[in-house]
């Protein structure tokens, strides 16, 4: 089985029509000898910031000398990004080998596993093969019924900022969504929570009390931001001074503070992680597609914000660097998102909108998106292909002296980066760090 056939098999399995639940994942992992029971986990759920928090925690654990697995989704450019060990992606050969091992068991199941359930099984097998000391495990959707929740009590459960997203699956209120995320809180565990919302904090407090887990709310009074540039944000998180974080969104210091809180919980469990490990390793963290600077002339920001809660944070970050220039926004979204809520946040910064289509079936038709964007008063252009949208954005920004920002979905980030690289002549990607 070559890599193309391997990926075709993985992607051929759809989740539509499958009943939510952990039964299929448990059955598949049992057939494989329960690899998840041979691993230790930091389990991360939440609405926004999951990937950034995972990247921060994994970077520090690797820097402290632990063989660290990292499981995230979606990928930006390569499927292999989804499972990594100490910053190295799974190789094509390893992916082919593990998929070939798992496929007969998956195909034999009466209730066929979904794509994400198969990927989760591949990842668990991969992390055992790599003899990981600990795995940073990001949920896909929700928490309680997410396929990653087959793991037992993790070393620490982490819950990032909560906002309204995936309401059809998780519920219409913040409390509903928090309850779904709280499903990763297990008996006797330690839980690090972003916190700060009375409605959701009460859910986590009740869940921890019910299952005998210990709750740690992130203490943002320890956080002081010292400086912001296009290269890094400098901040203190007492008692650690002058941390330089190369994730530049204004929301990232709080994500890092939650990551540090989770790492302090790991210390309580006996992990040898020094303040020096934290400061040094956060300075080396990389997490593409989240307020990432692709180009400086013109300024081009790529951000993965894909719900109103995340877009509000992105707008705050953009406001801090735009001055009076404004931005040409390249927008691609999923059809099931709160597009009006998202666009309300960024519209005041718009010089122009370019509507495009992320390369996935769930994408909103760019013409329908353009009609919606037209209500905000800025010019709107449709470009079906992401590459054409990026080319037009460069043309408009160079002529108008403004910036560019591509946002609305992580799913088109890889295409945006490739197109930006072509415009700037940079090899591979146009990332400037």
C-alpha positions in Angstrom: 0.0 0.0 0.0 1.6 3.3 -1.1 1.0 6.6 0.6 -1.6 7.7 -1.9 -3.6 4.5 -1.4 -3.1 4.8 2.3 -4.6 8.3 2.5 -7.3 7.4 0.0 -8.4 4.6 2.3 -8.3 6.8 5.5 -10.3 9.6 3.8 -12.8 7.3 2.2 -14.4 6.6 5.6 -17.0 9.2 6.5 -18.6 10.1 9.8 -22.0 11.2 8.4 -24.7 8.7 9.5 -22.6 7.2 12.3 -24.1 7.3 15.8 -21.9 9.2 18.3 -20.2 7.1 20.9 -17.0 5.4 21.9 -18.0 1.8 21.2 -16.4 1.7 17.7 -13.1 3.1 18.9 -12.9 0.8 21.9 -13.7 -2.2 19.7 -11.0 -1.3 17.2 -8.4 -0.6 19.8 -9.2 -3.8 21.6 -8.5 -5.7 18.4 -5.1 -4.0 18.3 -4.2 -5.0 21.8 -5.3 -1.7 23.5 -2.3 0.4 22.7 -3.8 3.4 24.5 -3.5 1.5 27.8 0.3 1.5 27.4 0.5 5.3 27.2 0.2 8.3 29.5 -1.7 11.4 28.3 -2.3 15.1 28.6 -5.8 15.3 27.3 -6.9 18.7 25.9 -10.4 19.9 25.0 -12.0 23.3 24.5 -13.4 25.6 21.8 -10.4 27.8 21.0 -6.7 27.5 21.6 -6.5 23.7 21.8 -3.8 23.4 19.2 -1.7 26.2 20.6 -1.9 24.9 24.1 -1.0 21.4 22.9 2.0 22.8 21.0 3.2 24.7 24.0 2.8 21.7 26.4 4.5 19.3 23.9 7.4 21.6 23.3 8.1 21.9 27.0 7.8 18.2 27.6 10.3 17.5 24.8 12.6 20.2 26.1 12.5 18.6 29.5 13.7 15.3 28.1 10.5 13.3 27.7 9.7 11.4 24.5 6.5 13.3 23.7 3.7 12.4 21.3 1.4 15.1 19.9 -2.0 14.3 18.3 -3.8 17.2 16.7 -6.3 18.0 13.9 -6.9 19.2 11.3 -3.7 19.3 9.3 -2.7 22.3 7.3 -0.5 21.0 4.5 0.4 17.4 5.2 -1.8 14.7 6.8 1.4 13.6 8.7 1.2 16.7 10.8 -1.6 15.1 12.9 0.8 12.8 14.8 4.3 13.7 15.8 6.9 12.6 18.2 9.3 15.3 19.6 8.3 17.6 16.8 8.9 15.0 14.0 5.9 14.0 11.9 5.0 10.4 11.3 6.8 9.3 8.1 4.9 8.0 5.0 6.4 4.6 5.6 5.2 4.5 9.2 1.8 5.6 8.2 1.5 3.0 5.5 2.7 0.3 7.8 0.3 1.1 10.6 -2.7 1.6 8.3 -2.1 -1.8 6.7 -2.0 -3.3 10.1 -5.2 -1.7 11.2 -7.3 -1.9 8.0 -8.3 -5.6 8.3 -9.6 -5.0 11.8 -11.5 -1.9 10.8 -13.0 -3.5 7.7 -14.2 -6.5 9.7 -16.3 -4.4 12.1 -20.0 -4.6 11.7 -20.4 -0.9 12.6 -17.6 0.6 10.5 -15.4 3.1 12.3 -15.3 6.7 11.2 -12.3 8.4 9.6 -11.3 10.2 12.9 -11.7 6.9 14.8 -9.3 5.1 12.4 -6.9 8.0 12.6 -7.0 7.9 16.4 -6.2 4.1 16.3 -3.3 4.7 14.0 -2.0 7.5 16.3 -2.2 5.3 19.4 -0.3 2.5 17.6 2.3 5.1 16.4 2.9 6.5 19.9 3.4 3.0 21.3 5.8 2.2 18.5 7.8 5.3 19.2 7.8 4.4 23.0 6.5 7.8 24.0 6.8 8.7 27.7 3.7 10.9 27.4 1.2 12.0 24.6 -0.4 15.4 24.3 -3.8 14.4 22.9 -6.2 17.0 21.4 -9.9 16.1 21.1 -11.5 16.4 17.7 -15.0 17.5 18.6 -16.4 18.0 22.1 -15.0 15.7 24.7 -17.3 13.2 26.3 -18.1 11.4 23.0 -14.9 12.2 21.1 -13.0 9.1 20.1 -9.9 10.3 22.0 -12.0 9.9 25.2 -11.4 6.2 25.3 -8.3 6.9 27.4 -8.4 6.5 31.1 -7.7 9.2 33.7 -4.9 11.3 32.0 -1.9 12.8 33.8 -3.7 16.1 33.5 -6.9 17.1 31.6 -6.8 20.6 30.1 -9.8 22.6 29.0 -9.2 25.7 27.0 -11.4 28.8 26.3 -15.1 27.9 25.7 -17.2 29.6 23.0 -20.2 28.8 20.9 -19.2 26.4 18.1 -20.5 23.1 16.8 -23.8 23.9 18.6 -25.7 21.3 16.5 -23.6 18.5 18.0 -22.7 19.9 21.4 -25.7 22.1 22.5 -26.9 25.7 22.1 -25.5 27.2 25.3 -22.1 27.7 26.8 -23.1 25.4 29.7 -24.0 22.7 27.2 -20.7 23.0 25.4 -18.8 23.0 28.7 -20.6 19.9 29.8 -19.5 18.1 26.6 -15.9 19.2 27.1 -16.0 18.2 30.8 -16.4 14.6 29.7 -12.6 14.3 29.6 -12.5 14.9 33.4 -12.0 11.5 34.9 -12.1 10.1 38.5 -9.1 11.1 40.6 -7.6 13.3 37.9 -6.1 16.8 37.9 -7.8 19.4 35.6 -6.3 22.7 34.4 -9.0 25.1 33.1 -8.7 28.4 31.2 -11.7 29.7 33.2 -13.1 33.1 33.6 -16.7 32.5 32.6 -19.1 31.9 35.5 -21.5 29.8 33.4 -18.8 27.3 32.3 -16.7 27.4 35.4 -19.7 26.1 37.4 -20.0 23.1 35.0 -16.3 22.2 35.5 -16.5 22.7 39.3 -19.5 20.4 39.5 -17.9 17.7 37.3 -14.7 17.7 39.4 -16.7 17.5 42.6 -18.8 14.6 41.2 -15.8 12.5 40.1 -13.3 13.5 42.7 -11.0 15.4 40.4 -8.7 18.3 41.5 -9.4 21.6 39.7 -6.8 24.2 38.8 -8.2 27.5 37.3 -5.5 29.4 35.5 -4.5 32.5 37.6 -4.2 35.2 35.0 -3.2 37.7 37.8 0.3 36.0 37.4 0.4 37.1 33.8 2.0 40.4 32.6 2.6 41.1 28.9 5.8 43.1 28.5 6.0 43.6 24.7 4.6 42.6 21.3 6.3 42.5 17.9 5.8 40.5 14.7 8.4 38.1 16.0 7.3 37.3 19.5 5.3 38.3 22.6 7.3 38.8 25.8 5.6 38.1 29.0 6.0 37.1 32.7 4.0 34.4 34.3 5.1 34.6 37.9 7.5 33.4 39.0 8.9 32.9 35.4 10.2 36.1 33.9 10.7 37.3 30.3 9.2 34.4 28.3 9.5 35.0 24.6 6.7 33.3 22.8 6.9 33.2 18.9 3.0 32.9 18.7 2.0 36.5 18.2 -1.7 36.7 18.5 -2.8 38.8 21.5 -4.6 35.8 22.9 -1.5 33.6 23.0 -0.1 34.6 26.3 -3.3 33.4 28.0 -3.0 30.1 26.1 0.6 29.8 27.3 -0.5 30.6 30.8 -2.9 27.7 30.7 -0.2 25.5 29.3 2.1 26.4 32.1 -0.6 25.7 34.6 -1.0 22.2 33.1 2.8 21.7 33.3 2.7 22.7 37.0 0.1 20.0 37.5 2.4 17.5 35.8 5.1 18.6 38.3 2.7 17.7 41.1 2.6 14.2 39.6 6.3 13.9 39.7 7.4 15.1 36.2 10.8 16.9 36.2 10.0 20.2 34.5 12.0 23.3 35.5 11.1 26.9 35.1 14.1 27.1 32.7 12.6 24.2 30.6 9.4 26.2 30.4 10.9 29.5 29.4 13.4 28.0 26.9 10.9 25.6 25.3 8.1 28.1 24.9 10.6 30.3 23.1 11.0 27.5 20.5 7.4 26.5 20.0 5.9 26.5 16.5 2.2 26.3 15.6 1.5 27.2 12.0 -1.7 28.9 10.9 -2.5 30.7 14.1 -1.8 34.4 13.6 1.2 33.5 11.5 3.2 36.1 9.6 3.6 34.9 6.1 5.0 38.1 4.6 5.9 41.6 5.9 5.7 43.7 2.7 2.8 43.7 2.4 2.0 42.4 5.9 0.2 39.1 5.4 -1.3 37.3 8.5 -2.8 33.8 8.3 -5.1 33.0 11.2 -7.2 29.9 11.9 -10.1 31.6 13.6 -13.2 29.8 12.6 -15.9 30.8 15.1 -17.1 34.1 16.6 -15.3 33.6 19.9 -12.0 33.0 18.0 -12.6 35.8 15.5 -13.1 38.3 18.3 -9.6 37.5 19.6 -8.2 37.8 16.1 -9.8 41.2 15.6 -8.2 42.4 18.8 -4.8 41.2 17.6 -5.2 42.8 14.1 -6.3 46.1 15.7 -3.1 46.2 17.6 -0.9 46.1 14.4 -3.1 47.6 11.7 -2.9 51.3 12.5 -5.2 53.0 10.1 -4.3 50.8 7.1 -6.9 48.1 7.5 -6.8 44.7 5.7 -7.8 42.9 2.6 -9.6 39.9 4.1 -9.4 36.5 2.3 -12.4 34.7 3.8 -13.3 31.0 3.4 -15.7 29.3 5.9 -17.6 26.2 6.5 -21.3 26.4 5.7 -22.3 25.3 9.2 -20.6 28.2 11.0 -22.0 31.4 12.5 -20.6 33.5 9.6 -22.4 36.7 10.6 -21.1 36.5 14.2 -17.6 35.9 12.8 -17.7 38.7 10.2 -19.2 41.2 12.7 -15.9 41.0 14.6 -13.6 41.9 11.7 -15.7 44.0 9.4 -14.6 47.3 11.0 -11.0 46.5 9.8 -11.9 45.6 6.3 -10.7 47.5 3.2 -12.0 44.7 1.0 -13.3 41.2 1.2 -12.3 38.3 -1.1 -14.6 35.3 -0.7 -13.1 31.9 -1.6 -13.8 28.2 -1.1 -11.8 26.0 1.3 -11.0 22.6 -0.4 -13.5 20.5 1.6 -17.1 19.5 1.0 -18.5 21.4 4.0 -17.2 24.7 2.6 -19.7 27.6 2.1 -20.2 28.6 -1.6 -18.1 31.8 -2.0 -21.0 33.5 -3.9 -23.3 33.0 -0.9 -20.5 34.2 1.3 -20.0 37.3 -0.9 -23.7 38.2 -0.6 -23.4 38.1 3.1 -20.2 40.1 3.2 -21.8 42.8 1.0 -23.8 44.1 4.0 -20.7 45.5 5.6 -20.0 48.2 3.0 -16.5 47.2 1.9 -16.0 46.0 -1.7 -16.4 42.2 -2.1 -14.8 40.0 -4.8 -15.3 36.3 -5.4 -12.4 34.0 -6.3 -13.3 30.4 -6.4 -9.7 29.1 -6.1 -7.7 30.0 -3.0 -4.6 30.7 -5.1 -6.4 33.3 -7.2 -7.8 34.9 -4.1 -4.2 35.3 -2.7 -2.9 36.7 -5.9 -5.7 39.3 -6.0 -5.1 40.2 -2.3 -1.4 40.9 -3.0 -2.4 43.1 -5.9 -4.9 45.1 -3.8 -2.7 45.4 -0.8 0.3 46.6 -2.8 -1.9 49.2 -4.6 -3.6 50.3 -1.4 -0.9 50.2 1.2 -2.8 47.9 3.4 -2.3 44.5 5.0 -3.7 41.1 4.1 -5.4 38.6 6.4 -6.7 35.1 5.5 -9.1 33.6 8.0 -12.3 31.7 8.5 -11.1 28.1 8.4 -8.0 26.0 9.1 -8.8 23.9 6.1 -7.5 26.4 3.5 -4.4 27.4 5.4 -2.1 25.1 3.5 -3.3 26.4 0.1 -2.9 30.0 1.4 0.6 29.4 2.5 1.6 27.8 -0.8 0.1 30.7 -2.8 1.7 33.3 -0.6 5.1 31.6 -1.1 4.6 31.9 -4.9 4.0 35.6 -4.6 7.0 36.3 -2.5 9.4 33.9 -4.2 10.0 32.1 -0.9 10.8 28.3 -1.1 8.1 26.1 0.3 6.3 28.6 2.5 6.7 32.3 3.2 7.0 32.0 6.9 9.2 34.7 8.5 10.3 34.1 12.0 
